[in-house]
Amino acid sequence: MLTERQLEIVFAVVYEYIKTGEPVGSRTISRKFLKSHSAATIRNEMSDLEEMGYFSQPHSSAGRLPTSMAYRVYVNSILHRPSSPPPEISRWVHQVADQLQSLDERLAEAARFLGRFTRCFSVAAVSALEGLKLRKADFIRLAPEILLILLVMENGAVHHSRVRVSPDVTQEQLEQLAAVIDRAAGGMPWNDVRGELLEYLSRAMAERWRDIEDIFIAIDEMMSGDGLTLSTGGMREVFVSDGGEASDERRGRIQAISSLMDTREDLEDFISDYAASEGLKVTIGDENERPAMQNCSVMMSTATGGGRKAVVGLVGPLRMNYENSIAVLEAVLNGLNRPVTEKEES
């Protein structure tokens, strides 16, 4: 267990290295952070901390660099205090909620904003939760060939979609279809009942099944979803060096991030591997189970509501501005999740 002084030194070294990108020496710590302690005392503590795995030293005459263990101590301290995002983040949240009505637009803007603001590779995604339960289905005819499908979920969220139908489908048949769906699927996970419901409807409404089938397909798509709706950003920023990252580390980070973009499945697997079921998860350096990601830090923040799960994430260097990135990430997640849960997409 670290002493209070050792903790202060770890915090100071990480903070100074994030700020400057240069190895941190004992004199710098004594002069700027621990002014009541001599450089010699701090040097001895830093030597002990190096043996304990918190620091590394490029060569004998250089200062120290923080390891993943030091970053972990630093990040844990950030997570235990309230975050305060910059004012421009709040403005962005309100702008997105007010101006962008399409989920795809919001995801794309969230990813672009994260990448631009943090200078890291970013991802923003929304997915339907498994086990979504239906309370009631309703159909409203907007025109002879256009039907509005309204689905009320058990959690109160309302999903809606338009579908083209034959003008020969009567209101009575639509009411019959809604009643059957309500009885069979009400309160049950959709994935558990959809097969039997499909089989029953194709028999019970065989006369008009060719016309009714499109309505069922639309409902199934609304209830089942097709994985994540996602967007990425920050690739341009990834290739711009600030001079504080070793060339081999930067090259490895670029290769790791580029590999995520090979296929959509690779990116979905990445989000699944790193996102917690709820809240913020930060994975640093060699904490990564993927060897290719061990020159990176990965942040993923997740929130659920209204039958959906929203995820935003960043992939950056070990020497990333954790405090700023965490505050920005959580603020953007709140901005993304709010319109998703309060106003469903058509």
C-alpha angles and dihedrals in degrees: 000000000000122000120235091257093049090051090052090051092049091050091047095049093048093046094048094045092050088051100045108018089223129117109267121233132203093249091057091051092047094047100043108026118011099036094163092061127072123241089244092056091048091046090057091049091049090052090053091047090052090054089049091055101253097110139031128201121217090207137346097269096045131090124251133280122209118246127211088272091058092046089050092055090048095048093047089056090053092050091056095060132061115270122226115198120210115268092251089064092061090049090051092051092054092044092053093047092049103039110029117068100168119085090216090054092050093049092048092048092047092052093046093047094048092049093047096045099042099028089228134117106270138194132191122188142168126194138176113254118246116252096032109181127213123219101179141353124209135177127209121189110224095174135351091274101026123079128187112214116205119191120186112201127214089250091056097255116137122217121191137182140167123235134179115242137177113270086228092071104101129218088243091058091048091051090049091051092050091049093051092048092048093051096045101038105025110125094356128110105263094227089058096056108027095090096051091041092053091050093048095047093048088057102036094046097031093137094063100021094116088060096037094048093075090056092052091048090052091050091047091052091049093049100039103036120196103254123278130354100211147165135190136209144170099062091128091052091050091064094051113089123209091200095247099096125078111249094238091049091049092047091051092048092051091049092049093050093044090054090059089061096055094095137354088246090059091054093046090050090050092053091046092050097049107031119091119223088251135359133010126330123185120191115190130200113297091014084080112102089206106081092210090060097054093101088056142071117220126202122188125176122190134190131175131205142131092027093303139098120218121198130184123181146177132205113197143148122287086253096062126138095258098179095051094040094051092049092048094045095053093044092051090048090054090050092048097044097046098065091039093056098038100043120030121212120254 
